[in-house]
Amino acid sequence: AQSTNFGGVGGFTASADLTAATVVFNLGKATFSGVKIAKTAGRYFRLKYWMTEHAGSTGAAVLQTLGYTTSDAAAVNSPTSYVTEAYSTVFMLSPAKMKLSWGGTAEDSPFQHAGATDYTASTFPIVTRLDGSPATYPTVDAPNTDGLPSAINVILLDADGSTLSSTNCTKCFYARLVKCDDSTPTNGTTTGMGLTNGDGVTLPACVGQAIDANEPDQMAGMTQALCATNGGECTSSTDFQQTLSSSPTTAEGTEAFVANGIAAFYGLQARYTFGAGFLLRFVMDPQYDNISYANETLVTPVNGSVNHTEIKTVHTAANGQVFFPDIGAVGGGHVESDHKSMIIRPYNLEVAQHPGGDGVDLDGLGTAGDGTVNTPDGVGAGQPFRVQPAVVVKGYDGSSEYYFSKDWANHGHMPITAVIKSETCGQDCVDKGIALTGTNDTGVSLTALQAGAFLNDGTGDLTGIFTGDPSSIDVELAYSTILSGNVGFYWRDLKVLTRDSDTGFEGLKLMFMAG
């Protein structure tokens, strides 16, 4: 089996492994049986046949293995021989499935990245940080604490689950960030973890999520993620190249080679978008709808660019791609993750406006208030804040934080919650009868049901309960002209309830949480 490289696109450099074959040559016809190609996958393969005729050959029928075709042992030593060659048409070899692992280095054995760990149904991350970095605490590459892992490895497998270790190619694997079409969960529906949506749930069900060979991008229920603000190589609402990148300033790291059956992607992080319902997509031997192949030669795309959103694999749709989290064998994967997508949390939240408007000016007294002198920093008990709080979303471009200042609506669903920071009321807000509440205009969170106190990991800070009626406005991060044209949220009617009208408190703070 011989690999070829037409047009410099996805050419494999390693020859395939052929199992032993039986060849019968009789009456001018060679018949091969038991031929199998193992340990490899890719494009542009063909079979080479050759027949060597030695002087002195008797021409009698021969039954022998491939590569040894003579009926007269003495004739092999003859100085005269005749070789005839022929080739099959070009064909592809597809992996049976792919599995994903994280971590490890490139300096390893041919079969597994050293130190890499295979993902299981329960270990794919649920949340990753926008413009994040690989976690170091509590362990290296720990999920759900910061950004994506330092390395994500795609391992090509045969039907028995063995690595296709003879597979090698250049510029043959692409990584993309995609988003579920229904990235907003609805109460009462099933979540992406098979639960019933209720208060605080942010993982969507990703209804219709599947591989669909009839779609231009071979995906159903998912589409290519697009930039939600400008920066780097995100210049318009239709750009996508830097939504996934190993560099904070340019689109890099999304193209990989395969060595010994493993494609490794290093340093990838989500950029210029955030929210619920995102996945990574890894595509083997990609092509685009505006690219055609004539006689296996690459034809220049119509628009002059291969950066088209509707990327697909040249292999069968279920054999040439895999998703992260893994959506299972139907999507080319190895295991089916417990959840169908990830949340990309903001890099940072900035308090654009602090609550207050009544009482004394703490800043004028030398105590931190809203940061502005000559503005009252108090609020009335049981009364809506005269100055309501507002927050905005921020990312990080490698040197400074940036705002989401475009009304492109390409980010995913992301609720925002306001609570009283419990440590500011002695960590017993509940016992003291203090509660933050909204009204039917803007509640304290996306939903109306009362939420219990919970522990913020690593801080020992108990956050007090909050209440609220159903709100007419979704308490979620979205573009607003009132926020100076940024993505964020501003409340309209938050107030603090106390046990009685004669009780007052000093030094209270609110805490805002996305997701």
Secondary structure, 3 states (H helix, E strand, C coil): CEECCCCCCCCECCCCEECCCEEEEECCEEEEECCCEECCCEEEEECEEEEEEECCCCCCCEEEECCCCCCCHHHHHCCCEEEEEEECCCEEECCCEEEEEECCEEEEECCEEECCEECCCCCCCCEEECCCCCCCCCCCCCCCCCCCCCEEEEEEECCCCCECCCCCEEEEEEEEEEEECCCCCCCCCECCCCCECCCCCCCCCCCCCEECCCCCCCEECEEECCCCCCECCECCCCCCHHHEECCCCCCCCCEEEEECCEEEEECCEECCCCEEEEEEEEEECEEECCCCEECCEECCCCCCCCCCCCEEECCCCCCCEEEECCECHHHCCCCECCCCCEEEECCEEEEEECCECECCCCHHHCCCCCCCCCCCCECCCCCCCCECCEEEEEEECCCCEEECCCCCCCCCCCEEEEEECHHHHCCCCCCCCCEEECCCCCCCCCCCCCECCEEECCCCEEECCEECCCCCCCCECEEEHHHCCEEEEECCCCEEECCCCCCCCCCCCEEEEEC
